[in-house]
Structure formats: C-alpha cells, structure tokens
C-alpha cells in the first residue's frame, strides 16, 4: 500500500494579501453599516417632536433606538 501526501506551499505574500483583502472587506462593511445608521439618525432628527411622539420616541432616545440591536440599555 502506498501513501501519497501532497502539500501546497503557501506563500507569505499570498497569505498577507488575502488577510489584507479580508480586512478591507470587513472595514467596508462596517462603513456601510455606520453610514446607514447615520442616515436613519438624521431622518429621525428631522421629524418634529409630535411625529416622534406618535412613533413612541423622544428626541433623546433616537440614538438608542437606532442602535437598539447592538446595545441593551
């Protein structure tokens, strides 16, 4: 019985580039998430207090409302 083992050498440059690309993708995703939430905060801040009240919000609770999935306060 014969056993054959193959190993593909991983280049340090290739690994570094893949790591860089993954980091860049993660940063871009975080930017898009933050930008979306910033837009939501601006939209809610543009509403009147009466409109916010109809939604069950106070002006000081806007950030907490927008980030409610990330923080439990």
PDB file of N, CA, C and O in Angstrom:
ATOM      1  N   UNK A   1       0.845  -1.169   0.000  1.00  0.00           N
ATOM      2  CA  UNK A   1       0.000   0.000   0.000  1.00  0.00           C
ATOM      3  C   UNK A   1       0.888   1.229   0.000  1.00  0.00           C
ATOM      4  O   UNK A   1       1.870   1.314   0.738  1.00  0.00           O
ATOM      5  N   UNK A   2       0.524   2.168  -0.836  1.00  0.00           N
ATOM      6  CA  UNK A   2       1.316   3.396  -0.943  1.00  0.00           C
ATOM      7  C   UNK A   2       0.498   4.574  -0.433  1.00  0.00           C
ATOM      8  O   UNK A   2      -0.713   4.642  -0.639  1.00  0.00           O
ATOM      9  N   UNK A   3       1.158   5.473   0.216  1.00  0.00           N
ATOM     10  CA  UNK A   3       0.509   6.688   0.703  1.00  0.00           C
ATOM     11  C   UNK A   3       1.154   7.871   0.011  1.00  0.00           C
ATOM     12  O   UNK A   3       2.377   8.001  -0.040  1.00  0.00           O
ATOM     13  N   UNK A   4       0.312   8.717  -0.510  1.00  0.00           N
ATOM     14  CA  UNK A   4       0.820   9.908  -1.194  1.00  0.00           C
ATOM     15  C   UNK A   4       0.340  11.130  -0.433  1.00  0.00           C
ATOM     16  O   UNK A   4      -0.853  11.294  -0.174  1.00  0.00           O
ATOM     17  N   UNK A   5       1.262  11.957  -0.089  1.00  0.00           N
ATOM     18  CA  UNK A   5       0.918  13.201   0.611  1.00  0.00           C
ATOM     19  C   UNK A   5       1.364  14.365  -0.251  1.00  0.00           C
ATOM     20  O   UNK A   5       2.490  14.397  -0.748  1.00  0.00           O
ATOM     21  N   UNK A   6       0.481  15.300  -0.416  1.00  0.00           N
ATOM     22  CA  UNK A   6       0.849  16.493  -1.182  1.00  0.00           C
ATOM     23  C   UNK A   6       0.659  17.700  -0.287  1.00  0.00           C
ATOM     24  O   UNK A   6      -0.284  17.774   0.502  1.00  0.00           O
ATOM     25  N   UNK A   7       1.539  18.605  -0.421  1.00  0.00           N
ATOM     26  CA  UNK A   7       1.460  19.847   0.347  1.00  0.00           C
ATOM     27  C   UNK A   7       1.660  21.000  -0.617  1.00  0.00           C
ATOM     28  O   UNK A   7       2.593  21.006  -1.421  1.00  0.00           O
ATOM     29  N   UNK A   8       0.792  21.950  -0.526  1.00  0.00           N
ATOM     30  CA  UNK A   8       0.927  23.132  -1.360  1.00  0.00           C
ATOM     31  C   UNK A   8       1.544  24.227  -0.503  1.00  0.00           C
ATOM     32  O   UNK A   8       0.943  24.676   0.472  1.00  0.00           O
ATOM     33  N   UNK A   9       2.722  24.646  -0.865  1.00  0.00           N
ATOM     34  CA  UNK A   9       3.342  25.705  -0.058  1.00  0.00           C
ATOM     35  C   UNK A   9       2.529  26.989  -0.167  1.00  0.00           C
ATOM     36  O   UNK A   9       2.122  27.395  -1.255  1.00  0.00           O
ATOM     37  N   UNK A  10       2.308  27.604   0.956  1.00  0.00           N
ATOM     38  CA  UNK A  10       1.572  28.864   0.984  1.00  0.00           C
ATOM     39  C   UNK A  10       2.577  29.984   1.035  1.00  0.00           C
ATOM     40  O   UNK A  10       3.419  30.062   1.930  1.00  0.00           O
ATOM     41  N   UNK A  11       2.468  30.829   0.074  1.00  0.00           N
ATOM     42  CA  UNK A  11       3.375  31.965   0.002  1.00  0.00           C
ATOM     43  C   UNK A  11       3.004  32.980   1.069  1.00  0.00           C
ATOM     44  O   UNK A  11       1.822  33.235   1.302  1.00  0.00           O
ATOM     45  N   UNK A  12       3.990  33.552   1.710  1.00  0.00           N
ATOM     46  CA  UNK A  12       3.738  34.588   2.701  1.00  0.00           C
ATOM     47  C   UNK A  12       3.071  35.802   2.089  1.00  0.00           C
ATOM     48  O   UNK A  12       2.251  36.461   2.729  1.00  0.00           O
ATOM     49  N   UNK A  13       3.424  36.099   0.843  1.00  0.00           N
ATOM     50  CA  UNK A  13       2.822  37.246   0.160  1.00  0.00           C
ATOM     51  C   UNK A  13       1.352  36.989  -0.110  1.00  0.00           C
ATOM     52  O   UNK A  13       0.515  37.870   0.087  1.00  0.00           O
ATOM     53  N   UNK A  14       1.037  35.775  -0.563  1.00  0.00           N
ATOM     54  CA  UNK A  14      -0.356  35.439  -0.851  1.00  0.00           C
ATOM     55  C   UNK A  14      -1.194  35.497   0.422  1.00  0.00           C
ATOM     56  O   UNK A  14      -2.299  36.040   0.408  1.00  0.00           O
ATOM     57  N   UNK A  15      -0.693  34.956   1.501  1.00  0.00           N
ATOM     58  CA  UNK A  15      -1.407  34.982   2.768  1.00  0.00           C
ATOM     59  C   UNK A  15      -1.601  36.416   3.252  1.00  0.00           C
ATOM     60  O   UNK A  15      -2.672  36.773   3.742  1.00  0.00           O
ATOM     61  N   UNK A  16      -0.581  37.220   3.116  1.00  0.00           N
ATOM     62  CA  UNK A  16      -0.686  38.617   3.532  1.00  0.00           C
ATOM     63  C   UNK A  16      -1.714  39.356   2.698  1.00  0.00           C
ATOM     64  O   UNK A  16      -2.490  40.150   3.231  1.00  0.00           O
ATOM     65  N   UNK A  17      -1.730  39.105   1.398  1.00  0.00           N
ATOM     66  CA  UNK A  17      -2.697  39.770   0.528  1.00  0.00           C
ATOM     67  C   UNK A  17      -4.112  39.337   0.853  1.00  0.00           C
ATOM     68  O   UNK A  17      -5.020  40.167   0.873  1.00  0.00           O
ATOM     69  N   UNK A  18      -4.319  38.041   1.110  1.00  0.00           N
ATOM     70  CA  UNK A  18      -5.646  37.557   1.461  1.00  0.00           C
ATOM     71  C   UNK A  18      -6.108  38.167   2.789  1.00  0.00           C
ATOM     72  O   UNK A  18      -7.276  38.523   2.940  1.00  0.00           O
ATOM     73  N   UNK A  19      -5.206  38.281   3.725  1.00  0.00           N
ATOM     74  CA  UNK A  19      -5.529  38.891   5.007  1.00  0.00           C
ATOM     75  C   UNK A  19      -5.881  40.367   4.826  1.00  0.00           C
ATOM     76  O   UNK A  19      -6.837  40.862   5.423  1.00  0.00           O
ATOM     77  N   UNK A  20      -5.105  41.062   4.000  1.00  0.00           N
ATOM     78  CA  UNK A  20      -5.378  42.468   3.723  1.00  0.00           C
ATOM     79  C   UNK A  20      -6.735  42.631   3.060  1.00  0.00           C
ATOM     80  O   UNK A  20      -7.508  43.516   3.426  1.00  0.00           O
ATOM     81  N   UNK A  21      -7.024  41.777   2.082  1.00  0.00           N
ATOM     82  CA  UNK A  21      -8.295  41.851   1.369  1.00  0.00           C
ATOM     83  C   UNK A  21      -9.469  41.585   2.320  1.00  0.00           C
ATOM     84  O   UNK A  21     -10.497  42.255   2.230  1.00  0.00           O
ATOM     85  N   UNK A  22      -9.327  40.632   3.211  1.00  0.00           N
ATOM     86  CA  UNK A  22     -10.377  40.338   4.188  1.00  0.00           C
ATOM     87  C   UNK A  22     -10.578  41.509   5.141  1.00  0.00           C
ATOM     88  O   UNK A  22     -11.712  41.846   5.484  1.00  0.00           O
ATOM     89  N   UNK A  23      -9.497  42.122   5.564  1.00  0.00           N
ATOM     90  CA  UNK A  23      -9.592  43.289   6.447  1.00  0.00           C
ATOM     91  C   UNK A  23     -10.272  44.451   5.744  1.00  0.00           C
ATOM     92  O   UNK A  23     -11.086  45.157   6.340  1.00  0.00           O
ATOM     93  N   UNK A  24      -9.941  44.647   4.488  1.00  0.00           N
ATOM     94  CA  UNK A  24     -10.553  45.717   3.702  1.00  0.00           C
ATOM     95  C   UNK A  24     -12.054  45.478   3.539  1.00  0.00           C
ATOM     96  O   UNK A  24     -12.845  46.413   3.659  1.00  0.00           O
ATOM     97  N   UNK A  25     -12.443  44.258   3.272  1.00  0.00           N
ATOM     98  CA  UNK A  25     -13.859  43.922   3.130  1.00  0.00           C
ATOM     99  C   UNK A  25     -14.607  44.153   4.440  1.00  0.00           C
ATOM    100  O   UNK A  25     -15.725  44.669   4.435  1.00  0.00           O
ATOM    101  N   UNK A  26     -14.000  43.778   5.548  1.00  0.00           N
ATOM    102  CA  UNK A  26     -14.618  43.987   6.857  1.00  0.00           C
ATOM    103  C   UNK A  26     -14.786  45.472   7.152  1.00  0.00           C
ATOM    104  O   UNK A  26     -15.830  45.897   7.646  1.00  0.00           O
ATOM    105  N   UNK A  27     -13.762  46.258   6.850  1.00  0.00           N
ATOM    106  CA  UNK A  27     -13.838  47.711   7.085  1.00  0.00           C
ATOM    107  C   UNK A  27     -14.902  48.346   6.210  1.00  0.00           C
ATOM    108  O   UNK A  27     -15.633  49.223   6.671  1.00  0.00           O
ATOM    109  N   UNK A  28     -15.006  47.927   4.966  1.00  0.00           N
ATOM    110  CA  UNK A  28     -16.006  48.485   4.067  1.00  0.00           C
ATOM    111  C   UNK A  28     -17.419  48.142   4.541  1.00  0.00           C
ATOM    112  O   UNK A  28     -18.313  48.985   4.489  1.00  0.00           O
ATOM    113  N   UNK A  29     -17.617  46.923   4.997  1.00  0.00           N
ATOM    114  CA  UNK A  29     -18.925  46.519   5.522  1.00  0.00           C
ATOM    115  C   UNK A  29     -19.288  47.341   6.757  1.00  0.00           C
ATOM    116  O   UNK A  29     -20.440  47.744   6.917  1.00  0.00           O
ATOM    117  N   UNK A  30     -18.313  47.589   7.625  1.00  0.00           N
ATOM    118  CA  UNK A  30     -18.557  48.410   8.815  1.00  0.00           C
ATOM    119  C   UNK A  30     -18.906  49.840   8.426  1.00  0.00           C
ATOM    120  O   UNK A  30     -19.778  50.456   9.039  1.00  0.00           O
ATOM    121  N   UNK A  31     -18.234  50.367   7.415  1.00  0.00           N
ATOM    122  CA  UNK A  31     -18.539  51.723   6.931  1.00  0.00           C
ATOM    123  C   UNK A  31     -19.972  51.796   6.409  1.00  0.00           C
ATOM    124  O   UNK A  31     -20.701  52.734   6.733  1.00  0.00           O
ATOM    125  N   UNK A  32     -20.378  50.825   5.613  1.00  0.00           N
ATOM    126  CA  UNK A  32     -21.734  50.838   5.067  1.00  0.00           C
ATOM    127  C   UNK A  32     -22.773  50.748   6.173  1.00  0.00           C
ATOM    128  O   UNK A  32     -23.800  51.425   6.122  1.00  0.00           O
ATOM    129  N   UNK A  33     -22.513  49.922   7.163  1.00  0.00           N
ATOM    130  CA  UNK A  33     -23.431  49.787   8.296  1.00  0.00           C
ATOM    131  C   UNK A  33     -23.550  51.111   9.051  1.00  0.00           C
ATOM    132  O   UNK A  33     -24.650  51.553   9.381  1.00  0.00           O
ATOM    133  N   UNK A  34     -22.407  51.733   9.317  1.00  0.00           N
ATOM    134  CA  UNK A  34     -22.411  53.001  10.047  1.00  0.00           C
ATOM    135  C   UNK A  34     -23.122  54.083   9.244  1.00  0.00           C
ATOM    136  O   UNK A  34     -23.885  54.870   9.804  1.00  0.00           O
ATOM    137  N   UNK A  35     -22.877  54.129   7.938  1.00  0.00           N
ATOM    138  CA  UNK A  35     -23.493  55.143   7.083  1.00  0.00           C
ATOM    139  C   UNK A  35     -25.015  54.999   7.073  1.00  0.00           C
ATOM    140  O   UNK A  35     -25.736  55.996   7.120  1.00  0.00           O
ATOM    141  N   UNK A  36     -25.495  53.776   7.013  1.00  0.00           N
ATOM    142  CA  UNK A  36     -26.928  53.527   7.030  1.00  0.00           C
ATOM    143  C   UNK A  36     -27.538  54.015   8.334  1.00  0.00           C
ATOM    144  O   UNK A  36     -28.609  54.621   8.337  1.00  0.00           O
ATOM    145  N   UNK A  37     -26.867  53.753   9.425  1.00  0.00           N
ATOM    146  CA  UNK A  37     -27.399  54.187  10.720  1.00  0.00           C
ATOM    147  C   UNK A  37     -27.346  55.705  10.867  1.00  0.00           C
ATOM    148  O   UNK A  37     -28.234  56.299  11.478  1.00  0.00           O
ATOM    149  N   UNK A  38     -26.330  56.325  10.322  1.00  0.00           N
ATOM    150  CA  UNK A  38     -26.238  57.784  10.362  1.00  0.00           C
ATOM    151  C   UNK A  38     -27.401  58.398   9.593  1.00  0.00           C
ATOM    152  O   UNK A  38     -27.995  59.378  10.044  1.00  0.00           O
ATOM    153  N   UNK A  39     -27.726  57.836   8.447  1.00  0.00           N
ATOM    154  CA  UNK A  39     -28.864  58.312   7.663  1.00  0.00           C
ATOM    155  C   UNK A  39     -30.166  58.192   8.455  1.00  0.00           C
ATOM    156  O   UNK A  39     -31.006  59.092   8.416  1.00  0.00           O
ATOM    157  N   UNK A  40     -30.331  57.080   9.170  1.00  0.00           N
ATOM    158  CA  UNK A  40     -31.531  56.866   9.978  1.00  0.00           C
ATOM    159  C   UNK A  40     -31.615  57.887  11.110  1.00  0.00           C
ATOM    160  O   UNK A  40     -32.694  58.414  11.382  1.00  0.00           O
ATOM    161  N   UNK A  41     -30.505  58.171  11.768  1.00  0.00           N
ATOM    162  CA  UNK A  41     -30.496  59.181  12.838  1.00  0.00           C
ATOM    163  C   UNK A  41     -30.862  60.546  12.276  1.00  0.00           C
ATOM    164  O   UNK A  41     -31.660  61.265  12.878  1.00  0.00           O
ATOM    165  N   UNK A  42     -30.295  60.914  11.137  1.00  0.00           N
ATOM    166  CA  UNK A  42     -30.611  62.203  10.525  1.00  0.00           C
ATOM    167  C   UNK A  42     -32.087  62.287  10.136  1.00  0.00           C
ATOM    168  O   UNK A  42     -32.715  63.332  10.303  1.00  0.00           O
ATOM    169  N   UNK A  43     -32.637  61.195   9.621  1.00  0.00           N
ATOM    170  CA  UNK A  43     -34.046  61.182   9.227  1.00  0.00           C
ATOM    171  C   UNK A  43     -34.946  61.382  10.440  1.00  0.00           C
ATOM    172  O   UNK A  43     -35.903  62.154  10.389  1.00  0.00           O
ATOM    173  N   UNK A  44     -34.637  60.684  11.531  1.00  0.00           N
ATOM    174  CA  UNK A  44     -35.447  60.816  12.734  1.00  0.00           C
ATOM    175  C   UNK A  44     -35.286  62.196  13.377  1.00  0.00           C
ATOM    176  O   UNK A  44     -36.254  62.747  13.902  1.00  0.00           O
ATOM    177  N   UNK A  45     -34.081  62.755  13.342  1.00  0.00           N
ATOM    178  CA  UNK A  45     -33.872  64.085  13.898  1.00  0.00           C
ATOM    179  C   UNK A  45     -34.623  65.155  13.121  1.00  0.00           C
ATOM    180  O   UNK A  45     -34.948  66.206  13.672  1.00  0.00           O
ATOM    181  N   UNK A  46     -34.900  64.901  11.855  1.00  0.00           N
ATOM    182  CA  UNK A  46     -35.626  65.872  11.033  1.00  0.00           C
ATOM    183  C   UNK A  46     -37.120  65.897  11.347  1.00  0.00           C
ATOM    184  O   UNK A  46     -37.817  66.837  10.965  1.00  0.00           O
ATOM    185  N   UNK A  47     -37.617  64.869  12.041  1.00  0.00           N
ATOM    186  CA  UNK A  47     -39.031  64.828  12.398  1.00  0.00           C
ATOM    187  C   UNK A  47     -39.319  65.783  13.546  1.00  0.00           C
ATOM    188  O   UNK A  47     -38.434  66.130  14.328  1.00  0.00           O
ATOM    189  N   UNK A  48     -40.570  66.197  13.628  1.00  0.00           N
ATOM    190  CA  UNK A  48     -40.982  67.059  14.742  1.00  0.00           C
ATOM    191  C   UNK A  48     -41.154  66.200  15.997  1.00  0.00           C
ATOM    192  O   UNK A  48     -41.225  64.973  15.921  1.00  0.00           O
ATOM    193  N   UNK A  49     -41.220  66.862  17.139  1.00  0.00           N
ATOM    194  CA  UNK A  49     -41.423  66.140  18.403  1.00  0.00           C
ATOM    195  C   UNK A  49     -42.768  65.418  18.388  1.00  0.00           C
ATOM    196  O   UNK A  49     -42.893  64.331  18.952  1.00  0.00           O
ATOM    197  N   UNK A  50     -43.753  66.001  17.760  1.00  0.00           N
ATOM    198  CA  UNK A  50     -45.079  65.391  17.675  1.00  0.00           C
ATOM    199  C   UNK A  50     -45.018  64.098  16.848  1.00  0.00           C
ATOM    200  O   UNK A  50     -45.616  63.089  17.221  1.00  0.00           O
ATOM    201  N   UNK A  51     -44.294  64.138  15.724  1.00  0.00           N
ATOM    202  CA  UNK A  51     -44.146  62.946  14.891  1.00  0.00           C
ATOM    203  C   UNK A  51     -43.379  61.850  15.634  1.00  0.00           C
ATOM    204  O   UNK A  51     -43.723  60.671  15.555  1.00  0.00           O
ATOM    205  N   UNK A  52     -42.336  62.259  16.354  1.00  0.00           N
ATOM    206  CA  UNK A  52     -41.581  61.280  17.146  1.00  0.00           C
ATOM    207  C   UNK A  52     -42.464  60.665  18.230  1.00  0.00           C
ATOM    208  O   UNK A  52     -42.395  59.465  18.493  1.00  0.00           O
ATOM    209  N   UNK A  53     -43.287  61.494  18.847  1.00  0.00           N
ATOM    210  CA  UNK A  53     -44.184  61.015  19.893  1.00  0.00           C
ATOM    211  C   UNK A  53     -45.148  59.971  19.349  1.00  0.00           C
ATOM    212  O   UNK A  53     -45.450  58.992  20.031  1.00  0.00           O
ATOM    213  N   UNK A  54     -45.632  60.168  18.131  1.00  0.00           N
ATOM    214  CA  UNK A  54     -46.526  59.186  17.507  1.00  0.00           C
ATOM    215  C   UNK A  54     -45.819  57.843  17.305  1.00  0.00           C
ATOM    216  O   UNK A  54     -46.454  56.788  17.321  1.00  0.00           O
ATOM    217  N   UNK A  55     -44.510  57.896  17.117  1.00  0.00           N
ATOM    218  CA  UNK A  55     -43.725  56.681  16.934  1.00  0.00           C
ATOM    219  C   UNK A  55     -43.306  56.080  18.278  1.00  0.00           C
ATOM    220  O   UNK A  55     -42.706  55.006  18.322  1.00  0.00           O
ATOM    221  N   UNK A  56     -43.623  56.773  19.367  1.00  0.00           N
ATOM    222  CA  UNK A  56     -43.243  56.298  20.693  1.00  0.00           C
ATOM    223  C   UNK A  56     -41.809  56.632  21.058  1.00  0.00           C
ATOM    224  O   UNK A  56     -41.205  55.962  21.896  1.00  0.00           O
ATOM    225  N   UNK A  57     -41.257  57.676  20.425  1.00  0.00           N
ATOM    226  CA  UNK A  57     -39.872  58.070  20.671  1.00  0.00           C
ATOM    227  C   UNK A  57     -39.795  59.479  21.233  1.00  0.00           C
ATOM    228  O   UNK A  57     -40.644  60.331  20.969  1.00  0.00           O
ATOM    229  N   UNK A  58     -38.753  59.690  22.013  1.00  0.00           N
ATOM    230  CA  UNK A  58     -38.384  61.048  22.421  1.00  0.00           C
ATOM    231  C   UNK A  58     -37.086  61.366  21.701  1.00  0.00           C
ATOM    232  O   UNK A  58     -36.335  60.464  21.329  1.00  0.00           O
ATOM    233  N   UNK A  59     -36.828  62.640  21.508  1.00  0.00           N
ATOM    234  CA  UNK A  59     -35.640  63.050  20.758  1.00  0.00           C
ATOM    235  C   UNK A  59     -34.355  62.488  21.374  1.00  0.00           C
ATOM    236  O   UNK A  59     -33.436  62.103  20.652  1.00  0.00           O
ATOM    237  N   UNK A  60     -34.293  62.443  22.689  1.00  0.00           N
ATOM    238  CA  UNK A  60     -33.076  61.947  23.344  1.00  0.00           C
ATOM    239  C   UNK A  60     -32.919  60.426  23.215  1.00  0.00           C
ATOM    240  O   UNK A  60     -31.867  59.883  23.552  1.00  0.00           O
ATOM    241  N   UNK A  61     -33.954  59.741  22.731  1.00  0.00           N
ATOM    242  CA  UNK A  61     -33.885  58.280  22.578  1.00  0.00           C
ATOM    243  C   UNK A  61     -33.584  57.836  21.156  1.00  0.00           C
ATOM    244  O   UNK A  61     -33.572  56.637  20.877  1.00  0.00           O
ATOM    245  N   UNK A  62     -33.341  58.776  20.252  1.00  0.00           N
ATOM    246  CA  UNK A  62     -33.137  58.420  18.844  1.00  0.00           C
ATOM    247  C   UNK A  62     -31.924  57.500  18.665  1.00  0.00           C
ATOM    248  O   UNK A  62     -32.035  56.452  18.028  1.00  0.00           O
ATOM    249  N   UNK A  63     -30.786  57.876  19.211  1.00  0.00           N
ATOM    250  CA  UNK A  63     -29.574  57.044  19.053  1.00  0.00           C
ATOM    251  C   UNK A  63     -29.785  55.668  19.661  1.00  0.00           C
ATOM    252  O   UNK A  63     -29.383  54.665  19.072  1.00  0.00           O
ATOM    253  N   UNK A  64     -30.407  55.605  20.824  1.00  0.00           N
ATOM    254  CA  UNK A  64     -30.675  54.318  21.472  1.00  0.00           C
ATOM    255  C   UNK A  64     -31.587  53.461  20.592  1.00  0.00           C
ATOM    256  O   UNK A  64     -31.403  52.249  20.482  1.00  0.00           O
ATOM    257  N   UNK A  65     -32.566  54.106  19.974  1.00  0.00           N
ATOM    258  CA  UNK A  65     -33.489  53.389  19.085  1.00  0.00           C
ATOM    259  C   UNK A  65     -32.760  52.842  17.852  1.00  0.00           C
ATOM    260  O   UNK A  65     -32.965  51.690  17.469  1.00  0.00           O
ATOM    261  N   UNK A  66     -31.927  53.653  17.244  1.00  0.00           N
ATOM    262  CA  UNK A  66     -31.231  53.248  16.018  1.00  0.00           C
ATOM    263  C   UNK A  66     -30.236  52.124  16.290  1.00  0.00           C
ATOM    264  O   UNK A  66     -30.068  51.230  15.460  1.00  0.00           O
ATOM    265  N   UNK A  67     -29.578  52.163  17.444  1.00  0.00           N
ATOM    266  CA  UNK A  67     -28.560  51.162  17.773  1.00  0.00           C
ATOM    267  C   UNK A  67     -29.089  50.091  18.727  1.00  0.00           C
ATOM    268  O   UNK A  67     -28.303  49.417  19.392  1.00  0.00           O
ATOM    269  N   UNK A  68     -30.400  49.929  18.801  1.00  0.00           N
ATOM    270  CA  UNK A  68     -31.001  49.012  19.776  1.00  0.00           C
ATOM    271  C   UNK A  68     -30.577  47.558  19.590  1.00  0.00           C
ATOM    272  O   UNK A  68     -30.608  46.785  20.547  1.00  0.00           O
ATOM    273  N   UNK A  69     -30.180  47.170  18.376  1.00  0.00           N
ATOM    274  CA  UNK A  69     -29.747  45.792  18.166  1.00  0.00           C
ATOM    275  C   UNK A  69     -28.322  45.533  18.636  1.00  0.00           C
ATOM    276  O   UNK A  69     -27.916  44.380  18.781  1.00  0.00           O
ATOM    277  N   UNK A  70     -27.562  46.597  18.875  1.00  0.00           N
ATOM    278  CA  UNK A  70     -26.174  46.449  19.302  1.00  0.00           C
ATOM    279  C   UNK A  70     -25.985  46.605  20.808  1.00  0.00           C
ATOM    280  O   UNK A  70     -25.082  46.009  21.395  1.00  0.00           O
ATOM    281  N   UNK A  71     -26.837  47.403  21.417  1.00  0.00           N
ATOM    282  CA  UNK A  71     -26.681  47.711  22.836  1.00  0.00           C
ATOM    283  C   UNK A  71     -27.989  47.497  23.570  1.00  0.00           C
ATOM    284  O   UNK A  71     -29.063  47.791  23.043  1.00  0.00           O
ATOM    285  N   UNK A  72     -27.899  46.995  24.763  1.00  0.00           N
ATOM    286  CA  UNK A  72     -29.065  46.874  25.627  1.00  0.00           C
ATOM    287  C   UNK A  72     -28.874  47.876  26.750  1.00  0.00           C
ATOM    288  O   UNK A  72     -28.003  47.722  27.605  1.00  0.00           O
ATOM    289  N   UNK A  73     -29.701  48.897  26.729  1.00  0.00           N
ATOM    290  CA  UNK A  73     -29.582  49.956  27.750  1.00  0.00           C
ATOM    291  C   UNK A  73     -30.865  50.014  28.545  1.00  0.00           C
ATOM    292  O   UNK A  73     -30.990  50.831  29.457  1.00  0.00           O
TER     293      UNK A  73
END
